[in-house]
Amino acid sequence: MPKRKPPLTPDEFPLEADEEKVKTTDGKTIAEADSEATADEIADRLNEHHDREEEDRWSA
């Protein structure tokens, strides 16, 4: 069974796509995709999810 990585922390957002890699703000690679377009989509979706969680936290 693969070793699980720790969850991302708020200070690692927003994520960025760098060619076929998804990276945190400090440049740490957290995922590799099959294409640059897929890496962009992954970063966008994770950033949107993080933004919604932050909004929910503030509105609660």
HTML snippet that shows the backbone in 3Dmol.js (N, CA, C, O; Angstrom):
<script src="https://3Dmol.org/build/3Dmol-min.js"></script>
<div id="view" style="width:600px;height:400px;position:relative"></div>
<script>
const pdb = `
ATOM      1  N   MET A   1       0.850  -1.179   0.000  1.00  0.00           N
ATOM      2  CA  MET A   1       0.000   0.000   0.000  1.00  0.00           C
ATOM      3  C   MET A   1       0.894   1.241   0.000  1.00  0.00           C
ATOM      4  O   MET A   1       1.823   1.329   0.802  1.00  0.00           O
ATOM      5  N   PRO A   2       0.621   2.214  -0.902  1.00  0.00           N
ATOM      6  CA  PRO A   2       1.457   3.411  -0.968  1.00  0.00           C
ATOM      7  C   PRO A   2       1.357   4.241   0.313  1.00  0.00           C
ATOM      8  O   PRO A   2       0.315   4.296   0.966  1.00  0.00           O
ATOM      9  N   LYS A   3       2.454   4.870   0.642  1.00  0.00           N
ATOM     10  CA  LYS A   3       2.490   5.732   1.819  1.00  0.00           C
ATOM     11  C   LYS A   3       1.709   7.014   1.528  1.00  0.00           C
ATOM     12  O   LYS A   3       1.908   7.652   0.494  1.00  0.00           O
ATOM     13  N   ARG A   4       0.817   7.384   2.454  1.00  0.00           N
ATOM     14  CA  ARG A   4       0.001   8.593   2.279  1.00  0.00           C
ATOM     15  C   ARG A   4       0.813   9.816   2.662  1.00  0.00           C
ATOM     16  O   ARG A   4       1.555   9.811   3.644  1.00  0.00           O
ATOM     17  N   LYS A   5       0.659  10.843   1.879  1.00  0.00           N
ATOM     18  CA  LYS A   5       1.322  12.114   2.166  1.00  0.00           C
ATOM     19  C   LYS A   5       0.431  12.935   3.090  1.00  0.00           C
ATOM     20  O   LYS A   5      -0.789  12.772   3.073  1.00  0.00           O
ATOM     21  N   PRO A   6       1.020  13.810   3.893  1.00  0.00           N
ATOM     22  CA  PRO A   6       0.196  14.649   4.771  1.00  0.00           C
ATOM     23  C   PRO A   6      -0.674  15.590   3.937  1.00  0.00           C
ATOM     24  O   PRO A   6      -0.302  15.951   2.820  1.00  0.00           O
ATOM     25  N   PRO A   7      -1.833  15.990   4.476  1.00  0.00           N
ATOM     26  CA  PRO A   7      -2.708  16.897   3.725  1.00  0.00           C
ATOM     27  C   PRO A   7      -2.049  18.260   3.517  1.00  0.00           C
ATOM     28  O   PRO A   7      -1.160  18.663   4.268  1.00  0.00           O
ATOM     29  N   LEU A   8      -2.503  18.946   2.494  1.00  0.00           N
ATOM     30  CA  LEU A   8      -1.990  20.290   2.222  1.00  0.00           C
ATOM     31  C   LEU A   8      -2.465  21.247   3.301  1.00  0.00           C
ATOM     32  O   LEU A   8      -3.555  21.087   3.851  1.00  0.00           O
ATOM     33  N   THR A   9      -1.652  22.226   3.595  1.00  0.00           N
ATOM     34  CA  THR A   9      -2.009  23.244   4.578  1.00  0.00           C
ATOM     35  C   THR A   9      -2.400  24.527   3.843  1.00  0.00           C
ATOM     36  O   THR A   9      -2.001  24.722   2.694  1.00  0.00           O
ATOM     37  N   PRO A  10      -3.169  25.397   4.484  1.00  0.00           N
ATOM     38  CA  PRO A  10      -3.615  26.628   3.817  1.00  0.00           C
ATOM     39  C   PRO A  10      -2.481  27.494   3.266  1.00  0.00           C
ATOM     40  O   PRO A  10      -2.658  28.172   2.254  1.00  0.00           O
ATOM     41  N   ASP A  11      -1.326  27.476   3.920  1.00  0.00           N
ATOM     42  CA  ASP A  11      -0.232  28.317   3.431  1.00  0.00           C
ATOM     43  C   ASP A  11       0.424  27.764   2.168  1.00  0.00           C
ATOM     44  O   ASP A  11       1.288  28.426   1.592  1.00  0.00           O
ATOM     45  N   GLU A  12       0.038  26.573   1.724  1.00  0.00           N
ATOM     46  CA  GLU A  12       0.580  26.000   0.490  1.00  0.00           C
ATOM     47  C   GLU A  12      -0.246  26.383  -0.740  1.00  0.00           C
ATOM     48  O   GLU A  12       0.102  26.018  -1.863  1.00  0.00           O
ATOM     49  N   PHE A  13      -1.332  27.115  -0.528  1.00  0.00           N
ATOM     50  CA  PHE A  13      -2.193  27.552  -1.624  1.00  0.00           C
ATOM     51  C   PHE A  13      -1.882  28.986  -1.976  1.00  0.00           C
ATOM     52  O   PHE A  13      -1.385  29.720  -1.122  1.00  0.00           O
ATOM     53  N   PRO A  14      -2.151  29.424  -3.195  1.00  0.00           N
ATOM     54  CA  PRO A  14      -2.742  28.690  -4.299  1.00  0.00           C
ATOM     55  C   PRO A  14      -1.716  27.770  -4.965  1.00  0.00           C
ATOM     56  O   PRO A  14      -0.518  28.053  -4.981  1.00  0.00           O
ATOM     57  N   LEU A  15      -2.216  26.678  -5.505  1.00  0.00           N
ATOM     58  CA  LEU A  15      -1.372  25.742  -6.234  1.00  0.00           C
ATOM     59  C   LEU A  15      -1.162  26.265  -7.644  1.00  0.00           C
ATOM     60  O   LEU A  15      -1.975  27.030  -8.164  1.00  0.00           O
ATOM     61  N   GLU A  16      -0.069  25.846  -8.253  1.00  0.00           N
ATOM     62  CA  GLU A  16       0.257  26.282  -9.604  1.00  0.00           C
ATOM     63  C   GLU A  16       0.619  25.086 -10.460  1.00  0.00           C
ATOM     64  O   GLU A  16       1.177  24.104  -9.969  1.00  0.00           O
ATOM     65  N   ALA A  17       0.299  25.172 -11.740  1.00  0.00           N
ATOM     66  CA  ALA A  17       0.725  24.153 -12.690  1.00  0.00           C
ATOM     67  C   ALA A  17       2.017  24.638 -13.337  1.00  0.00           C
ATOM     68  O   ALA A  17       2.112  25.777 -13.792  1.00  0.00           O
ATOM     69  N   ASP A  18       3.002  23.756 -13.369  1.00  0.00           N
ATOM     70  CA  ASP A  18       4.282  24.049 -14.004  1.00  0.00           C
ATOM     71  C   ASP A  18       4.557  22.901 -14.970  1.00  0.00           C
ATOM     72  O   ASP A  18       5.040  21.837 -14.584  1.00  0.00           O
ATOM     73  N   GLU A  19       4.235  23.150 -16.230  1.00  0.00           N
ATOM     74  CA  GLU A  19       4.261  22.113 -17.254  1.00  0.00           C
ATOM     75  C   GLU A  19       3.338  20.973 -16.822  1.00  0.00           C
ATOM     76  O   GLU A  19       2.131  21.191 -16.720  1.00  0.00           O
ATOM     77  N   GLU A  20       3.847  19.781 -16.567  1.00  0.00           N
ATOM     78  CA  GLU A  20       2.990  18.653 -16.201  1.00  0.00           C
ATOM     79  C   GLU A  20       2.983  18.394 -14.700  1.00  0.00           C
ATOM     80  O   GLU A  20       2.562  17.322 -14.264  1.00  0.00           O
ATOM     81  N   LYS A  21       3.441  19.354 -13.904  1.00  0.00           N
ATOM     82  CA  LYS A  21       3.497  19.194 -12.447  1.00  0.00           C
ATOM     83  C   LYS A  21       2.574  20.191 -11.763  1.00  0.00           C
ATOM     84  O   LYS A  21       2.360  21.299 -12.255  1.00  0.00           O
ATOM     85  N   VAL A  22       2.036  19.782 -10.629  1.00  0.00           N
ATOM     86  CA  VAL A  22       1.243  20.671  -9.781  1.00  0.00           C
ATOM     87  C   VAL A  22       2.107  20.960  -8.568  1.00  0.00           C
ATOM     88  O   VAL A  22       2.576  20.046  -7.890  1.00  0.00           O
ATOM     89  N   LYS A  23       2.316  22.260  -8.299  1.00  0.00           N
ATOM     90  CA  LYS A  23       3.227  22.658  -7.235  1.00  0.00           C
ATOM     91  C   LYS A  23       2.562  23.600  -6.246  1.00  0.00           C
ATOM     92  O   LYS A  23       1.626  24.327  -6.578  1.00  0.00           O
ATOM     93  N   THR A  24       3.080  23.566  -5.004  1.00  0.00           N
ATOM     94  CA  THR A  24       2.628  24.482  -3.966  1.00  0.00           C
ATOM     95  C   THR A  24       3.314  25.831  -4.160  1.00  0.00           C
ATOM     96  O   THR A  24       4.167  25.978  -5.035  1.00  0.00           O
ATOM     97  N   THR A  25       2.945  26.806  -3.349  1.00  0.00           N
ATOM     98  CA  THR A  25       3.534  28.134  -3.483  1.00  0.00           C
ATOM     99  C   THR A  25       5.038  28.134  -3.216  1.00  0.00           C
ATOM    100  O   THR A  25       5.752  29.003  -3.717  1.00  0.00           O
ATOM    101  N   ASP A  26       5.523  27.179  -2.439  1.00  0.00           N
ATOM    102  CA  ASP A  26       6.962  27.116  -2.176  1.00  0.00           C
ATOM    103  C   ASP A  26       7.709  26.241  -3.181  1.00  0.00           C
ATOM    104  O   ASP A  26       8.897  25.971  -3.006  1.00  0.00           O
ATOM    105  N   GLY A  27       7.012  25.794  -4.241  1.00  0.00           N
ATOM    106  CA  GLY A  27       7.657  25.051  -5.312  1.00  0.00           C
ATOM    107  C   GLY A  27       7.721  23.546  -5.138  1.00  0.00           C
ATOM    108  O   GLY A  27       8.322  22.855  -5.960  1.00  0.00           O
ATOM    109  N   LYS A  28       7.109  23.022  -4.075  1.00  0.00           N
ATOM    110  CA  LYS A  28       7.107  21.578  -3.835  1.00  0.00           C
ATOM    111  C   LYS A  28       6.114  20.912  -4.787  1.00  0.00           C
ATOM    112  O   LYS A  28       4.950  21.308  -4.849  1.00  0.00           O
ATOM    113  N   THR A  29       6.573  19.898  -5.532  1.00  0.00           N
ATOM    114  CA  THR A  29       5.702  19.156  -6.434  1.00  0.00           C
ATOM    115  C   THR A  29       4.809  18.225  -5.626  1.00  0.00           C
ATOM    116  O   THR A  29       5.289  17.421  -4.827  1.00  0.00           O
ATOM    117  N   ILE A  30       3.498  18.344  -5.846  1.00  0.00           N
ATOM    118  CA  ILE A  30       2.558  17.474  -5.123  1.00  0.00           C
ATOM    119  C   ILE A  30       1.892  16.464  -6.038  1.00  0.00           C
ATOM    120  O   ILE A  30       1.311  15.487  -5.566  1.00  0.00           O
ATOM    121  N   ALA A  31       1.972  16.693  -7.367  1.00  0.00           N
ATOM    122  CA  ALA A  31       1.360  15.755  -8.313  1.00  0.00           C
ATOM    123  C   ALA A  31       1.991  15.949  -9.682  1.00  0.00           C
ATOM    124  O   ALA A  31       2.482  17.025 -10.022  1.00  0.00           O
ATOM    125  N   GLU A  32       1.963  14.876 -10.452  1.00  0.00           N
ATOM    126  CA  GLU A  32       2.389  14.926 -11.849  1.00  0.00           C
ATOM    127  C   GLU A  32       1.242  14.409 -12.701  1.00  0.00           C
ATOM    128  O   GLU A  32       0.617  13.398 -12.383  1.00  0.00           O
ATOM    129  N   ALA A  33       0.980  15.120 -13.787  1.00  0.00           N
ATOM    130  CA  ALA A  33      -0.135  14.782 -14.665  1.00  0.00           C
ATOM    131  C   ALA A  33       0.385  14.287 -16.014  1.00  0.00           C
ATOM    132  O   ALA A  33       1.578  14.374 -16.304  1.00  0.00           O
ATOM    133  N   ASP A  34      -0.526  13.768 -16.827  1.00  0.00           N
ATOM    134  CA  ASP A  34      -0.165  13.280 -18.155  1.00  0.00           C
ATOM    135  C   ASP A  34       0.090  14.404 -19.149  1.00  0.00           C
ATOM    136  O   ASP A  34       0.799  14.216 -20.137  1.00  0.00           O
ATOM    137  N   SER A  35      -0.492  15.579 -18.885  1.00  0.00           N
ATOM    138  CA  SER A  35      -0.322  16.703 -19.806  1.00  0.00           C
ATOM    139  C   SER A  35      -0.369  18.014 -19.030  1.00  0.00           C
ATOM    140  O   SER A  35      -0.786  18.059 -17.873  1.00  0.00           O
ATOM    141  N   GLU A  36       0.065  19.065 -19.689  1.00  0.00           N
ATOM    142  CA  GLU A  36       0.029  20.396 -19.078  1.00  0.00           C
ATOM    143  C   GLU A  36      -1.410  20.835 -18.820  1.00  0.00           C
ATOM    144  O   GLU A  36      -1.698  21.463 -17.801  1.00  0.00           O
ATOM    145  N   ALA A  37      -2.307  20.506 -19.740  1.00  0.00           N
ATOM    146  CA  ALA A  37      -3.723  20.868 -19.570  1.00  0.00           C
ATOM    147  C   ALA A  37      -4.316  20.175 -18.348  1.00  0.00           C
ATOM    148  O   ALA A  37      -5.094  20.778 -17.609  1.00  0.00           O
ATOM    149  N   THR A  38      -3.955  18.923 -18.135  1.00  0.00           N
ATOM    150  CA  THR A  38      -4.455  18.190 -16.968  1.00  0.00           C
ATOM    151  C   THR A  38      -3.899  18.777 -15.684  1.00  0.00           C
ATOM    152  O   THR A  38      -4.622  18.894 -14.695  1.00  0.00           O
ATOM    153  N   ALA A  39      -2.640  19.144 -15.683  1.00  0.00           N
ATOM    154  CA  ALA A  39      -2.040  19.771 -14.498  1.00  0.00           C
ATOM    155  C   ALA A  39      -2.745  21.089 -14.183  1.00  0.00           C
ATOM    156  O   ALA A  39      -3.008  21.388 -13.019  1.00  0.00           O
ATOM    157  N   ASP A  40      -3.049  21.876 -15.211  1.00  0.00           N
ATOM    158  CA  ASP A  40      -3.788  23.131 -15.014  1.00  0.00           C
ATOM    159  C   ASP A  40      -5.157  22.863 -14.398  1.00  0.00           C
ATOM    160  O   ASP A  40      -5.573  23.561 -13.473  1.00  0.00           O
ATOM    161  N   GLU A  41      -5.856  21.853 -14.911  1.00  0.00           N
ATOM    162  CA  GLU A  41      -7.191  21.514 -14.415  1.00  0.00           C
ATOM    163  C   GLU A  41      -7.134  21.056 -12.955  1.00  0.00           C
ATOM    164  O   GLU A  41      -7.975  21.454 -12.149  1.00  0.00           O
ATOM    165  N   ILE A  42      -6.163  20.235 -12.617  1.00  0.00           N
ATOM    166  CA  ILE A  42      -6.011  19.761 -11.240  1.00  0.00           C
ATOM    167  C   ILE A  42      -5.761  20.934 -10.302  1.00  0.00           C
ATOM    168  O   ILE A  42      -6.406  21.047  -9.259  1.00  0.00           O
ATOM    169  N   ALA A  43      -4.826  21.805 -10.669  1.00  0.00           N
ATOM    170  CA  ALA A  43      -4.513  22.967  -9.823  1.00  0.00           C
ATOM    171  C   ALA A  43      -5.741  23.853  -9.658  1.00  0.00           C
ATOM    172  O   ALA A  43      -6.041  24.292  -8.548  1.00  0.00           O
ATOM    173  N   ASP A  44      -6.457  24.122 -10.754  1.00  0.00           N
ATOM    174  CA  ASP A  44      -7.652  24.968 -10.685  1.00  0.00           C
ATOM    175  C   ASP A  44      -8.712  24.372  -9.764  1.00  0.00           C
ATOM    176  O   ASP A  44      -9.283  25.076  -8.931  1.00  0.00           O
ATOM    177  N   ARG A  45      -8.972  23.081  -9.914  1.00  0.00           N
ATOM    178  CA  ARG A  45     -10.005  22.441  -9.086  1.00  0.00           C
ATOM    179  C   ARG A  45      -9.623  22.421  -7.610  1.00  0.00           C
ATOM    180  O   ARG A  45     -10.464  22.677  -6.748  1.00  0.00           O
ATOM    181  N   LEU A  46      -8.368  22.120  -7.316  1.00  0.00           N
ATOM    182  CA  LEU A  46      -7.940  22.118  -5.914  1.00  0.00           C
ATOM    183  C   LEU A  46      -7.990  23.524  -5.316  1.00  0.00           C
ATOM    184  O   LEU A  46      -8.368  23.691  -4.156  1.00  0.00           O
ATOM    185  N   ASN A  47      -7.615  24.528  -6.097  1.00  0.00           N
ATOM    186  CA  ASN A  47      -7.690  25.905  -5.615  1.00  0.00           C
ATOM    187  C   ASN A  47      -9.130  26.331  -5.365  1.00  0.00           C
ATOM    188  O   ASN A  47      -9.420  26.988  -4.364  1.00  0.00           O
ATOM    189  N   GLU A  48     -10.034  25.961  -6.268  1.00  0.00           N
ATOM    190  CA  GLU A  48     -11.454  26.292  -6.087  1.00  0.00           C
ATOM    191  C   GLU A  48     -12.010  25.599  -4.845  1.00  0.00           C
ATOM    192  O   GLU A  48     -12.758  26.202  -4.076  1.00  0.00           O
ATOM    193  N   HIS A  49     -11.649  24.347  -4.652  1.00  0.00           N
ATOM    194  CA  HIS A  49     -12.108  23.606  -3.470  1.00  0.00           C
ATOM    195  C   HIS A  49     -11.590  24.272  -2.191  1.00  0.00           C
ATOM    196  O   HIS A  49     -12.331  24.433  -1.222  1.00  0.00           O
ATOM    197  N   HIS A  50     -10.333  24.650  -2.200  1.00  0.00           N
ATOM    198  CA  HIS A  50      -9.750  25.319  -1.033  1.00  0.00           C
ATOM    199  C   HIS A  50     -10.468  26.648  -0.769  1.00  0.00           C
ATOM    200  O   HIS A  50     -10.768  26.971   0.381  1.00  0.00           O
ATOM    201  N   ASP A  51     -10.740  27.409  -1.816  1.00  0.00           N
ATOM    202  CA  ASP A  51     -11.445  28.690  -1.656  1.00  0.00           C
ATOM    203  C   ASP A  51     -12.829  28.489  -1.042  1.00  0.00           C
ATOM    204  O   ASP A  51     -13.229  29.248  -0.159  1.00  0.00           O
ATOM    205  N   ARG A  52     -13.564  27.472  -1.501  1.00  0.00           N
ATOM    206  CA  ARG A  52     -14.890  27.189  -0.939  1.00  0.00           C
ATOM    207  C   ARG A  52     -14.788  26.809   0.538  1.00  0.00           C
ATOM    208  O   ARG A  52     -15.601  27.246   1.353  1.00  0.00           O
ATOM    209  N   GLU A  53     -13.796  26.001   0.878  1.00  0.00           N
ATOM    210  CA  GLU A  53     -13.623  25.626   2.284  1.00  0.00           C
ATOM    211  C   GLU A  53     -13.322  26.848   3.150  1.00  0.00           C
ATOM    212  O   GLU A  53     -13.834  26.960   4.264  1.00  0.00           O
ATOM    213  N   GLU A  54     -12.504  27.753   2.649  1.00  0.00           N
ATOM    214  CA  GLU A  54     -12.182  28.979   3.394  1.00  0.00           C
ATOM    215  C   GLU A  54     -13.431  29.842   3.564  1.00  0.00           C
ATOM    216  O   GLU A  54     -13.657  30.386   4.645  1.00  0.00           O
ATOM    217  N   GLU A  55     -14.243  29.976   2.515  1.00  0.00           N
ATOM    218  CA  GLU A  55     -15.474  30.747   2.609  1.00  0.00           C
ATOM    219  C   GLU A  55     -16.428  30.128   3.617  1.00  0.00           C
ATOM    220  O   GLU A  55     -17.046  30.840   4.408  1.00  0.00           O
ATOM    221  N   ASP A  56     -16.550  28.801   3.591  1.00  0.00           N
ATOM    222  CA  ASP A  56     -17.409  28.105   4.552  1.00  0.00           C
ATOM    223  C   ASP A  56     -16.926  28.334   5.986  1.00  0.00           C
ATOM    224  O   ASP A  56     -17.733  28.520   6.897  1.00  0.00           O
ATOM    225  N   ARG A  57     -15.646  28.319   6.173  1.00  0.00           N
ATOM    226  CA  ARG A  57     -15.079  28.520   7.504  1.00  0.00           C
ATOM    227  C   ARG A  57     -15.409  29.928   8.031  1.00  0.00           C
ATOM    228  O   ARG A  57     -15.718  30.104   9.210  1.00  0.00           O
ATOM    229  N   TRP A  58     -15.338  30.926   7.133  1.00  0.00           N
ATOM    230  CA  TRP A  58     -15.609  32.293   7.554  1.00  0.00           C
ATOM    231  C   TRP A  58     -17.094  32.564   7.743  1.00  0.00           C
ATOM    232  O   TRP A  58     -17.473  33.410   8.552  1.00  0.00           O
ATOM    233  N   SER A  59     -17.941  31.848   6.999  1.00  0.00           N
ATOM    234  CA  SER A  59     -19.383  32.108   7.105  1.00  0.00           C
ATOM    235  C   SER A  59     -20.060  31.325   8.216  1.00  0.00           C
ATOM    236  O   SER A  59     -21.218  31.583   8.541  1.00  0.00           O
ATOM    237  N   ALA A  60     -19.357  30.383   8.793  1.00  0.00           N
ATOM    238  CA  ALA A  60     -19.962  29.552   9.856  1.00  0.00           C
ATOM    239  C   ALA A  60     -20.070  30.279  11.161  1.00  0.00           C
ATOM    240  O   ALA A  60     -20.555  29.716  12.142  1.00  0.00           O
TER     241      ALA A  60
END
`;
const viewer = $3Dmol.createViewer("view");
viewer.addModel(pdb, "pdb");
viewer.setStyle({}, {cartoon: {color: "spectrum"}});
viewer.zoomTo();
viewer.render();
</script>
